[in-house]
Amino acid sequence: MHTARSEVRHIAIEGVIGAGKTTLARMIAERLGARLVLERFEENPFLPKFYEDPERYAFQTQMFFLLSRFRQQQEFFQADLFHNHVVSDYIFEKDKIFAYLTLQDDELKLYESVLSAVEKKIPTPDLVVYLQSSAERLMTNIRKRARSYETNMSEDYIRELNEAYNYFFFRYKSSPLLIVKATDIDFVENTGDFEDMLEQILRPNRSAVEYYNPMKKGT
């Protein structure tokens, strides 16, 4: 499967918490003059409670995210059907990564019944960019940004989540996928890193799955 540059209207940036997906999405949207669609995680009232007590609040947190993401996607694509470019910091399908990682069997059955009713109504991106990073780098970024509700997030949880993301995206087939080895790059502080990555993202004639592994600085 190949996608020409002119056909890439919706670019979705993905990655584990702390990978830099929102920052990169903002930078790309600004460069392209694109419509920016960001996940509204701060609107989830259960999220801080989930990080304090995951087992107790996993289901409420997950269902809120599922329905809010669905509502946002529906509102956006109905309003911006003819917008030239769109950049988002998530894909709807990633919702199930957290569900399978945190929900109990009975909760998962209910979640899947709701998911099956809504997921077919969501269009897929023209290109998904997965920022693959090490758990150590993710934790460094999380500590650096110091969000209050992330203070209880353990490194074990990030490692488990990182493995789940890798498993999901190494099997992802819904859209053309660019997997970026992002552990040793800094597209915020290093202009060259951003320009190189943007060139990879906008490159024409894409295959179904591609990998971008930039050289580590100093090598």
LUMFI-453799 format. One line per 5 residues: number of its first residue (from 1); for each residue y, x, z of N, C-alpha, C, O. Coordinates in Angstrom, 1 decimal. Each point is the difference from the previous one (the first is absolute). Layout:
LUMFI-453799
NUM	Y:X:Z:Y:X:Z:Y:X:Z:Y:X:Z; ...;
This chain:
LUMFI-453799
1	-1.2:0.8:0.0:1.2:-0.8:0.0:1.2:0.9:0.0:0.1:0.9:0.8; 0.9:-1.2:-1.7:1.3:0.8:0.0:1.1:-1.0:0.1:0.0:-1.1:-0.5; 1.1:1.6:1.1:1.2:-0.8:0.2:1.2:0.9:-0.5:0.2:1.0:0.5; 0.5:-1.5:-1.5:1.2:0.7:-0.5:1.1:-0.1:1.0:0.1:-1.0:0.8; 0.8:1.9:-0.9:1.2:0.0:1.0:0.7:-1.3:-0.1:0.5:-0.5:1.0;
6	-0.2:0.0:-2.2:0.8:-1.2:-0.2:-0.7:-1.2:0.7:0.7:-1.0:0.3; -2.0:1.1:-0.1:-0.7:-1.2:0.6:0.0:0.1:1.5:-0.4:-1.0:0.7; 0.8:2.1:-0.1:0.0:0.2:1.5:1.2:-0.6:0.6:1.0:0.6:0.1; -1.0:-1.9:0.2:1.1:-0.7:0.6:-0.1:-0.1:1.5:1.0:0.0:0.7; -2.2:-0.1:-0.2:-0.2:-0.1:1.5:-0.8:1.3:0.5:-1.2:0.1:-0.4;
11	1.9:0.7:1.1:-0.6:1.2:0.6:-0.2:-0.3:1.5:1.0:-0.3:0.7; -2.2:0.5:-0.2:-0.2:-0.2:1.5:-0.4:1.3:0.6:-0.9:0.7:-0.5; 1.6:-0.3:1.6:-0.3:1.2:0.7:-0.8:-0.3:1.2:0.3:-0.9:0.8; -1.5:1.5:-0.6:-0.8:-0.3:1.2:-0.4:1.3:0.7:0.2:1.1:-0.5; -0.6:-1.3:1.8:-0.4:1.1:0.8:-0.1:-0.5:1.4:0.4:-1.0:0.4;
16	-1.0:1.9:0.5:-0.2:-0.3:1.4:1.4:0.0:0.7:0.9:0.5:-0.6; -0.9:-1.1:1.7:1.2:0.1:0.9:0.5:1.4:0.1:-0.8:0.9:0.4; 2.1:-0.6:-0.8:0.5:1.3:0.1:-0.1:0.8:-1.2:0.3:1.2:0.0; -0.9:-1.7:-1.1:-0.2:0.7:-1.3:1.3:0.2:-0.7:0.1:0.9:-0.9; 0.9:-1.7:1.2:1.3:0.1:-0.7:0.1:-1.0:-1.2:0.9:0.2:-0.9;
21	-1.7:-1.3:0.9:0.0:-0.9:-1.1:1.4:-0.8:-0.2:0.4:-0.2:-1.1; 0.1:-0.2:2.2:1.3:-0.7:0.0:1.1:0.8:-0.5:0.8:-0.4:-0.8; -0.7:1.7:1.3:1.0:0.9:-0.4:-0.1:0.3:-1.5:1.0:0.0:-0.7; -2.2:0.3:0.2:-0.2:0.3:-1.4:0.3:-1.3:-0.8:0.7:0.2:-1.1; -1.0:-1.3:1.5:0.3:-1.3:-0.7:1.5:-0.1:-0.2:0.5:-0.4:-1.0;
26	0.2:0.6:2.1:1.5:-0.1:-0.1:0.6:1.0:-1.0:0.8:-0.4:-0.7; -1.3:1.6:0.8:0.5:1.1:-0.9:-0.3:-0.3:-1.5:0.9:0.1:-0.8; -2.1:-0.6:0.5:-0.3:-0.4:-1.3:0.8:-1.2:-0.5:0.5:0.0:-1.2; -0.4:-1.0:2.0:0.8:-1.2:-0.3:1.4:0.4:-0.3:0.6:-0.5:-1.0; 0.0:1.4:1.8:1.4:0.4:-0.2:0.1:0.7:-1.4:1.0:-0.2:-0.7;
31	-1.9:1.1:0.5:0.0:0.8:-1.3:-0.1:-0.9:-1.2:0.7:0.2:-1.0; -1.6:-1.2:1.1:-0.3:-0.9:-1.2:1.0:-1.2:-0.1:0.0:-0.7:-1.0; 0.7:0.5:2.1:0.8:-1.2:0.0:-0.9:-1.2:0.1:0.3:-1.1:-0.5; -1.4:1.2:1.3:-1.0:-1.0:0.0:0.2:-0.9:1.3:0.7:0.3:0.9; -1.3:-1.5:-1.0:0.0:-0.9:1.1:-1.0:0.6:1.1:-1.1:0.4:-0.4;
36	1.5:-0.3:1.6:-0.8:0.6:1.1:-0.6:-1.1:0.9:0.7:-0.9:0.4; -2.0:0.9:-0.3:-0.7:-1.0:0.9:-0.7:0.8:1.1:-0.9:0.8:-0.3; 1.3:-1.0:1.5:-0.5:0.7:1.2:-0.8:-1.0:0.9:0.4:-1.2:0.1; -1.4:1.8:0.5:-0.8:-0.8:0.9:0.8:-0.3:1.3:0.8:0.8:0.5; -0.8:-2.1:-0.1:0.8:-0.4:1.2:-0.8:0.1:1.3:-0.2:-1.0:0.7;
41	-0.2:2.2:-0.4:-0.9:0.2:1.1:0.8:-0.3:1.3:-0.6:-0.4:1.0; 1.9:0.6:-1.0:0.8:-0.2:1.2:0.1:-1.4:0.4:0.4:-0.3:1.1; -0.7:-0.6:-2.0:0.0:-1.5:0.3:-1.3:-0.4:0.7:0.0:-1.2:0.5; -1.0:2.0:-0.4:-1.2:-0.4:0.6:0.1:0.1:1.5:0.1:1.1:0.6; 0.0:-2.2:0.2:0.2:0.1:1.4:-1.3:0.5:0.8:0.1:0.3:1.2;
46	-1.2:-0.3:-1.9:-1.2:0.5:0.7:-0.3:1.5:-0.1:-0.8:0.5:0.7; 1.6:0.1:-1.6:-0.3:1.4:-0.3:0.1:1.0:1.2:-0.9:0.8:0.3; 2.0:-0.9:0.5:0.1:0.8:1.2:-1.1:-0.2:1.0:-0.5:0.9:0.6; 0.1:-2.2:-0.5:-1.1:-0.4:0.9:-1.3:0.6:-0.5:-0.9:0.4:0.8; 0.7:-0.4:-2.1:-1.2:0.5:-0.6:-0.2:1.5:0.3:-1.1:0.4:0.4;
51	2.1:0.4:-0.4:-0.1:1.4:0.3:-0.3:0.2:1.5:-0.5:1.1:0.3; 0.9:-2.0:0.5:-0.2:0.1:1.4:-1.5:-0.5:0.4:-0.6:0.6:0.8; 0.2:-1.6:-1.5:-1.3:-0.6:0.3:-0.6:-0.5:-1.4:0.0:-1.2:-0.3; -0.6:2.1:-0.5:-0.5:-0.3:-1.3:-1.0:-1.1:0.0:0.0:-0.9:-0.9; -1.0:0.9:1.8:-1.1:-1.0:-0.1:0.6:-1.4:0.3:-0.5:-0.9:-0.6;
56	1.4:0.8:1.5:0.6:-1.4:0.3:0.9:-0.5:-1.1:-0.1:-1.2:-0.2; 0.8:2.0:-0.5:1.1:-0.5:-0.9:-0.3:0.3:-1.4:0.8:-0.2:-0.9; -2.0:0.7:0.5:-0.3:0.4:-1.4:0.1:-1.2:-0.9:0.5:0.0:-1.1; -1.2:-1.1:1.5:0.0:-1.2:-0.8:1.3:-0.6:-0.3:0.4:-0.3:-1.2; 0.4:0.1:2.3:1.4:-0.6:-0.2:0.8:0.9:-0.9:0.7:-0.4:-0.9;
61	-0.8:1.7:1.1:0.8:1.0:-0.8:-0.4:-0.1:-1.5:0.8:0.0:-0.8; -2.1:0.0:0.6:-0.5:0.0:-1.4:0.3:-1.3:-0.7:0.4:0.1:-1.2; -0.5:-1.2:1.8:0.3:-1.3:-0.7:1.4:-0.1:-0.3:0.4:-0.5:-1.0; 0.5:1.0:1.9:1.4:-0.1:-0.2:0.4:0.9:-1.2:0.7:-0.4:-0.9; -1.3:1.6:0.8:0.2:0.9:-1.1:-0.5:-0.7:-1.3:0.7:0.1:-1.0;
66	-1.9:-0.6:1.0:-0.6:-0.6:-1.2:0.9:-1.1:-0.6:0.4:0.0:-1.2; 0.1:-0.9:2.1:0.7:-1.2:-0.5:1.5:0.4:-0.4:0.5:-0.5:-0.9; 0.1:1.5:1.7:1.3:0.4:-0.3:0.0:0.8:-1.3:1.0:-0.1:-0.8; -2.0:1.0:0.6:-0.1:0.7:-1.3:-0.1:-0.9:-1.2:0.6:0.1:-1.0; -1.5:-1.1:1.2:-0.2:-1.0:-1.1:1.3:-0.8:-0.3:0.3:-0.1:-1.2;
71	0.4:-0.3:2.2:1.2:-0.7:-0.2:1.1:0.8:-0.7:0.7:-0.4:-0.9; -0.6:1.7:1.4:0.9:0.9:-0.6:-0.3:0.2:-1.5:0.9:0.0:-0.8; -2.1:0.3:0.5:-0.4:0.2:-1.4:0.2:-1.2:-0.9:0.5:0.1:-1.1; -0.8:-1.3:1.6:0.3:-1.2:-0.7:1.5:-0.2:-0.3:0.4:-0.3:-1.1; 0.4:0.5:2.2:1.4:-0.2:-0.2:0.6:1.0:-1.0:0.8:-0.3:-0.8;
76	-1.3:1.5:1.0:0.6:1.1:-0.9:-0.4:-0.2:-1.5:0.9:0.1:-0.8; -2.1:-0.3:0.5:-0.4:-0.1:-1.4:0.5:-1.3:-0.6:0.1:0.0:-1.3; 0.1:-1.0:2.0:0.6:-1.2:-0.6:1.5:0.2:-0.3:0.5:-0.5:-1.0; 0.2:1.3:1.9:1.4:0.2:-0.2:0.3:1.1:-1.0:1.1:0.0:-0.7; -2.0:1.0:0.6:0.3:1.2:-0.8:-1.0:0.2:-1.2:-0.4:1.1:-0.2;
81	0.0:-2.2:-0.4:-1.0:0.1:-1.0:0.5:0.9:-1.2:-0.8:0.6:-0.7; 2.1:-0.6:0.5:0.5:0.8:-1.2:0.8:1.2:0.4:0.7:0.6:-0.8; -0.9:-0.1:2.0:0.7:1.2:0.4:-0.7:1.2:-0.7:-1.2:0.0:-0.1; 2.0:1.0:-0.3:-0.5:1.1:-0.8:-1.0:0.9:0.8:-1.1:0.2:-0.5; 1.5:0.2:1.7:-0.8:0.8:0.8:-0.1:-0.4:1.4:1.0:-0.5:0.6;
86	-2.2:0.6:0.0:-0.2:-0.3:1.4:-0.7:1.1:0.7:-1.0:0.5:-0.5; 1.4:-0.1:1.7:-0.7:1.0:0.8:-0.2:-0.6:1.4:0.9:-0.5:0.6; -2.2:0.5:-0.2:-0.3:-0.5:1.3:-0.7:1.1:0.9:-0.5:1.0:-0.6; 0.5:-1.2:1.9:-0.7:0.9:0.9:-1.3:-0.4:0.5:-0.4:0.4:1.1; -0.2:-1.4:-1.8:-1.3:-0.4:0.4:-0.7:-0.8:-1.1:0.7:-0.5:-0.9;
91	-2.0:0.3:0.9:-0.7:-0.9:-0.9:-0.6:-1.1:0.9:-0.4:0.3:1.1; 0.3:-1.5:-1.6:-0.6:-1.1:0.8:-1.4:0.3:0.4:-0.4:-0.4:1.1; -0.4:1.0:-2.0:-1.4:0.2:0.3:-0.3:1.0:1.2:-1.0:-0.1:0.6; 2.0:0.9:-0.2:-0.2:0.9:1.1:-0.1:-0.7:1.3:-0.5:0.6:1.0; 0.8:-1.9:-0.9:-0.1:-0.8:1.2:-1.4:0.1:0.6:-0.2:0.0:1.2;
96	-0.8:0.0:-2.1:-1.4:-0.1:0.4:-0.4:1.3:0.7:-1.0:0.0:0.7; 1.7:1.1:-1.0:-0.4:1.3:0.7:0.1:-0.2:1.5:-0.9:0.4:0.7; 2.0:-0.9:-0.3:0.3:-0.2:1.5:-1.0:-1.1:0.5:-0.5:0.2:1.2; 0.3:-1.2:-2.0:-0.9:-1.1:0.5:-1.4:0.5:0.3:-0.6:-0.3:1.1; 0.0:1.0:-2.0:-1.3:0.5:0.1:-0.1:1.1:1.1:-1.1:0.2:0.6;
101	2.2:0.4:-0.3:0.0:1.1:1.0:0.2:-0.6:1.5:-0.5:0.6:0.9; 1.2:-1.7:-0.8:0.4:-0.5:1.3:-0.6:-1.3:0.5:-0.1:-0.3:1.2; -0.4:-0.6:-2.2:-0.4:-1.3:0.4:-1.5:-0.1:0.4:-0.8:0.8:-0.5; 0.5:-1.7:1.4:-1.3:-0.3:0.4:-0.7:-0.9:-1.1:0.7:-0.5:-0.8; -2.0:0.4:0.9:-0.7:-0.7:-1.1:0.5:-1.5:-0.2:0.2:-0.4:-1.2;
106	0.0:-0.3:2.3:0.4:-1.4:-0.2:1.4:-0.1:-0.5:0.4:-0.9:-0.8; 0.5:1.9:1.3:1.4:0.0:-0.5:0.0:0.4:-1.5:0.8:-0.5:-0.8; -1.7:1.4:0.4:0.0:0.5:-1.4:-0.4:-1.2:-0.9:0.5:0.0:-1.1; -1.4:-0.8:1.5:-0.4:-1.1:-0.8:1.1:-1.0:-0.3:0.2:-0.4:-1.1; 0.6:0.1:2.1:1.2:-0.8:-0.1:1.0:0.6:-0.9:0.6:-0.6:-0.9;
111	-0.4:1.9:1.2:1.0:0.8:-0.9:-0.4:-0.1:-1.4:0.8:-0.2:-0.9; -2.1:0.5:0.6:-0.4:0.0:-1.4:0.1:-1.3:-0.7:0.2:-0.1:-1.2; -0.4:-1.0:1.9:0.1:-1.3:-0.5:1.5:-0.3:-0.5:0.2:-0.6:-1.0; 0.7:1.1:1.8:1.4:-0.2:-0.3:0.4:1.0:-1.2:0.7:-0.4:-0.9; -1.2:1.6:1.0:0.3:1.0:-1.0:-0.5:-0.5:-1.4:0.7:0.1:-1.0;
116	-1.9:-0.7:0.9:-0.6:-0.4:-1.2:0.9:-1.1:-0.7:0.0:-0.2:-1.2; 0.7:-0.6:2.1:0.8:-1.1:-0.6:1.3:0.5:-0.5:0.7:-0.8:-0.8; -0.2:2.0:1.1:1.3:0.4:-0.4:0.0:1.2:-0.9:1.0:0.2:-0.8; -2.0:0.7:0.9:0.1:1.3:-0.7:0.1:-0.1:-1.5:0.6:0.9:-0.7; -1.3:-1.9:0.1:0.0:-0.1:-1.4:1.3:-0.5:-0.6:0.3:0.1:-1.2;
121	0.6:-0.5:2.1:1.4:-0.4:-0.5:1.0:1.1:0.0:1.1:-0.2:-0.4; -1.5:1.4:0.8:0.9:1.1:0.0:-0.3:1.0:-1.2:-1.1:0.5:-0.2; 2.2:-0.3:-0.6:-0.2:1.0:-1.1:-0.1:1.4:0.5:0.5:0.3:1.0; -1.2:0.5:-1.7:-0.3:1.4:0.3:1.1:0.9:-0.6:0.6:-0.3:-1.0; -0.3:1.4:1.7:1.0:1.0:-0.6:-0.4:0.6:-1.3:-1.2:0.0:-0.3;
126	2.1:0.5:-0.4:-0.3:0.8:-1.3:-0.5:1.4:0.4:-0.7:0.6:-0.8; 1.1:-0.1:1.9:-0.4:1.3:0.5:0.1:0.0:1.5:0.9:-0.4:0.6; -2.0:1.0:0.0:0.0:0.2:1.5:-0.1:1.5:0.2:-0.8:0.7:-0.6; 1.7:-0.2:1.5:0.1:1.4:0.4:-0.5:0.1:1.4:0.7:-0.5:0.9; -1.8:1.1:-0.7:-0.5:0.2:1.4:0.3:1.4:0.5:-0.5:1.0:-0.6;
131	1.3:-1.0:1.7:0.4:1.3:0.6:-1.1:0.4:1.0:0.0:-0.6:1.1; -0.9:1.5:-1.5:-1.1:0.4:0.9:0.5:1.2:0.8:0.5:1.0:-0.5; -0.7:-1.1:1.8:0.5:1.0:0.9:-1.0:0.2:1.2:-0.9:-0.8:0.2; 1.1:2.0:0.4:-0.9:0.3:1.2:0.5:-0.8:1.2:1.1:-0.4:0.1; -2.1:0.1:0.8:0.4:-0.7:1.2:1.0:0.8:0.8:0.9:-0.6:0.7;
136	-1.0:1.9:-0.7:1.0:0.9:0.7:1.4:-0.2:-0.5:1.0:-0.2:0.8; -0.8:0.2:-2.1:1.3:-0.2:-0.6:0.5:-1.4:0.3:1.2:-0.2:0.2; -2.1:-0.8:-0.3:0.4:-1.4:0.3:0.5:-0.1:1.4:1.1:-0.6:0.3; -1.8:1.2:0.7:0.5:-0.1:1.4:1.3:0.7:0.2:0.8:-0.4:0.7; -0.6:1.6:-1.4:1.3:0.7:0.1:1.1:-0.9:-0.5:1.1:-0.1:0.6;
141	-1.3:-0.6:-1.7:1.0:-0.9:-0.6:0.3:-1.2:1.0:1.1:-0.4:0.1; -2.2:-0.1:0.4:0.2:-1.2:1.0:0.8:0.4:1.2:0.9:-0.7:0.4; -1.2:1.9:0.1:0.7:0.4:1.2:1.5:0.4:-0.3:0.9:-0.3:0.8; -0.7:0.8:-2.0:1.4:0.3:-0.4:0.9:-1.2:-0.1:1.1:0.1:0.3; -1.7:-1.2:-0.9:0.9:-1.2:-0.1:0.1:-0.8:1.2:0.9:-0.8:0.2;
146	-1.8:1.0:0.8:0.1:-0.5:1.4:0.3:-1.5:0.0:1.0:-0.4:0.7; -1.8:-0.4:-1.3:0.2:-1.5:0.1:-0.7:-0.4:1.3:-1.1:0.4:0.3; 1.8:-1.2:0.5:-0.4:-0.4:1.3:-1.4:-0.6:0.0:-0.8:0.3:0.9; 0.5:-1.2:-1.8:-1.3:-0.6:0.0:-1.1:0.8:-0.5:-1.2:-0.4:0.1; 1.5:1.7:-0.5:-1.1:0.9:-0.5:-0.3:1.0:1.1:-0.8:0.9:-0.3;
151	1.4:-0.9:1.4:-0.2:1.0:1.0:-1.4:0.0:0.6:-0.5:1.0:0.4; -0.1:-2.2:-0.4:-1.4:-0.1:0.5:-1.1:0.3:-1.1:-1.2:-0.2:0.3; 1.6:0.5:-1.5:-0.9:0.2:-1.0:-0.7:1.4:0.2:0.6:1.0:0.1; -2.0:-1.1:-0.1:-0.7:1.2:0.3:-0.4:0.8:-1.3:0.0:-0.6:-1.1; -0.3:1.8:1.2:-0.4:0.8:-1.2:-1.3:-0.4:-0.5:-0.3:0.0:-1.2;
156	-0.6:-0.5:2.2:-1.3:-0.5:-0.4:0.1:-1.2:-1.0:-0.7:-0.1:-0.9; 1.7:-0.8:1.3:0.2:-1.2:-0.8:0.5:0.4:-1.4:-0.5:-0.5:-1.0; 1.4:1.5:0.9:0.5:0.4:-1.3:-1.1:0.7:-0.8:0.0:-0.2:-1.2; -0.8:1.0:1.8:-1.1:0.6:-0.7:-1.0:-1.1:-0.6:-0.4:0.1:-1.1; 0.1:-1.1:1.9:-0.9:-1.1:-0.4:0.7:-0.8:-1.1:-0.6:-0.3:-1.0;
161	1.9:0.1:1.1:0.7:-0.7:-1.0:0.1:0.8:-1.3:-0.1:-0.6:-1.1; 0.3:1.9:1.2:0.1:0.9:-1.1:-1.3:-0.1:-0.8:0.0:0.0:-1.2; -1.1:0.1:1.9:-1.4:-0.1:-0.7:-0.1:-1.3:-0.7:-0.6:-0.1:-1.1; 1.0:-1.0:1.8:-0.1:-1.3:-0.6:0.8:-0.1:-1.3:-0.4:-0.6:-1.0; 1.6:1.1:1.0:0.9:0.0:-1.2:-0.7:0.8:-1.1:0.0:-0.4:-1.2;
166	-0.5:1.6:1.5:-0.7:0.8:-1.0:-1.1:-0.8:-0.6:-0.2:0.0:-1.2; -0.6:-0.6:2.0:-1.2:-0.8:-0.5:0.5:-1.1:-0.9:-0.6:-0.2:-1.1; 1.6:-0.5:1.5:0.5:-1.1:-0.8:0.6:0.5:-1.4:-0.4:-0.6:-1.0; 1.2:1.6:1.0:0.7:0.4:-1.2:-0.9:0.8:-0.9:0.2:0.0:-1.2; -1.2:0.7:1.7:-1.0:0.7:-0.9:-0.9:-1.0:-0.7:-0.7:0.4:-0.9;
171	0.8:-1.7:1.3:-0.8:-1.0:-0.7:0.9:-1.1:-0.6:-0.5:-1.0:-0.5; 1.8:1.2:0.5:1.0:-1.0:-0.5:0.0:0.0:-1.5:0.0:1.0:-0.7; -0.1:-2.2:0.1:-0.1:-0.2:-1.4:1.0:-1.0:-0.6:-0.1:-0.3:-1.1; 0.9:-0.3:2.0:0.8:-1.2:-0.4:1.2:0.4:-0.9:0.4:-0.8:-0.9; 0.1:2.0:1.0:1.1:0.5:-0.7:-0.2:1.5:-0.3:-0.8:0.7:0.6;
176	1.5:-0.1:-1.6:0.0:1.4:-0.2:0.5:0.7:1.3:0.9:-0.5:0.7; -1.6:1.6:-0.3:0.2:0.6:1.3:0.3:1.5:-0.2:-0.7:0.7:-0.7; 1.8:-0.3:1.4:0.3:1.5:0.1:-0.1:0.4:1.5:0.7:-0.5:0.8; -1.7:1.4:-0.6:-0.2:0.5:1.4:0.7:1.3:0.1:-0.3:1.0:-0.7; 1.2:-0.9:1.7:0.9:1.1:0.2:-0.5:0.7:1.3:0.0:-0.6:1.0;
181	-0.3:1.9:-1.1:-0.3:0.8:1.1:1.4:0.4:0.7:0.7:0.9:-0.5; -0.3:-1.7:1.5:1.3:0.1:0.5:0.2:0.8:1.3:1.1:0.0:0.5; -2.2:0.6:0.0:0.1:0.7:1.3:1.1:1.1:0.0:0.7:0.1:1.0; -0.6:0.6:-2.0:0.9:1.2:-0.1:1.2:-0.1:-0.8:0.6:1.0:-0.4; -0.2:-2.3:0.1:1.3:-0.1:-0.7:1.0:-0.8:0.8:-0.4:-0.7:0.9;
186	1.6:0.9:-1.2:1.1:-0.7:0.7:1.0:-0.4:-1.0:1.0:0.7:-0.4; -1.1:-2.0:-0.1:0.9:-0.5:-1.1:1.3:-0.4:0.6:0.9:-0.3:-0.8; -0.7:0.3:2.1:1.3:-0.3:0.6:0.9:1.3:0.0:1.1:0.0:-0.5; -1.6:1.1:1.1:0.7:1.2:0.1:0.0:0.9:-1.2:0.8:0.9:-0.2; -1.8:-1.1:-0.6:-0.2:0.9:-1.2:0.1:-0.8:-1.3:-0.8:-0.8:-0.3;
191	2.0:1.0:-0.3:0.3:-0.8:-1.3:-1.1:0.3:-1.0:-0.4:-0.9:-0.8; -0.1:2.1:0.7:-1.0:0.3:-1.0:-1.3:-0.8:0.2:-0.6:-0.4:-1.0; 0.2:0.2:2.3:-1.2:-0.8:0.3:0.2:-1.4:-0.6:-0.9:-0.6:-0.6; 2.1:0.0:0.9:0.2:-1.3:-0.5:0.0:-0.1:-1.5:-0.6:-0.9:-0.6; 1.3:1.8:-0.1:0.1:0.0:-1.4:-1.4:0.2:-0.7:-0.3:-0.7:-0.9;
196	-0.5:1.6:1.5:-1.3:0.2:-0.5:-0.9:-1.3:0.1:-0.7:-0.4:-0.9; 0.8:-0.2:2.1:-0.8:-1.2:0.2:0.5:-1.2:-0.9:-0.8:-0.7:-0.5; 2.1:0.6:0.4:0.5:-1.1:-0.9:-0.4:0.2:-1.4:-0.3:-1.0:-0.7; 0.2:2.3:0.3:-0.5:0.2:-1.4:-1.4:-0.4:-0.2:-0.4:-0.6:-1.0; -0.4:0.8:2.1:-1.4:-0.4:-0.1:-0.1:-1.5:0.0:-0.9:-0.6:-0.7;
201	1.7:-0.1:1.5:0.0:-1.4:0.1:0.4:-0.7:-1.3:-0.6:-1.0:-0.4; 1.6:1.6:-0.3:0.5:-0.7:-1.2:-0.7:0.6:-1.3:0.4:-0.4:-1.1; -1.3:1.2:1.3:-0.7:0.6:-1.2:-0.7:-1.1:-0.8:-0.7:-0.9:0.6; 0.9:0.9:-1.9:-0.7:-1.1:-0.9:-1.5:0.2:-0.2:-0.5:1.0:0.4; -0.1:-2.0:-0.9:-1.4:0.0:-0.4:-0.9:0.4:1.2:-0.7:1.0:-0.1;
206	0.7:-1.8:1.1:-0.7:0.3:1.2:-1.5:-0.4:-0.2:-0.3:-0.9:-0.8; -0.6:1.6:1.6:-1.4:-0.4:0.1:-0.1:-0.9:1.2:1.0:-0.3:0.7; -2.2:-0.3:-0.5:-0.2:-0.9:1.1:0.2:0.6:1.3:0.6:-0.6:0.9; -1.1:1.9:-0.7:0.2:0.7:1.2:0.4:1.4:-0.3:-0.6:0.7:-0.8; 1.7:-0.2:1.4:0.5:1.4:-0.2:0.3:0.6:1.4:0.2:-0.7:0.9;
211	-0.3:2.0:-0.9:0.3:0.8:1.2:1.1:0.9:-0.2:0.1:0.7:-1.0; 0.8:-0.6:2.0:1.1:1.0:0.0:-0.1:0.9:1.2:0.2:-0.5:1.1; -0.5:1.7:-1.2:-0.1:1.0:1.1:1.0:1.1:-0.2:-0.4:1.0:-0.5; 1.6:-1.2:1.0:1.0:1.1:-0.2:-0.3:1.2:0.8:-0.7:0.0:1.0; 1.1:1.1:-1.5:-0.2:1.3:0.6:0.7:0.1:1.3:1.2:-0.4:0.1;
216	-1.9:0.9:0.9:0.6:0.2:1.3:1.0:1.1:-0.1:-0.2:1.1:-0.6; 1.4:-1.3:1.3:1.1:1.0:-0.1:-0.5:1.3:0.6:-0.6:0.1:1.0; 1.0:1.0:-1.8:-0.4:1.3:0.5:-1.3:0.5:-0.5:-0.4:1.1:0.3; -0.3:-1.9:-1.1:-1.3:0.4:-0.6:0.2:0.4:-1.4:-1.0:0.4:-0.7;
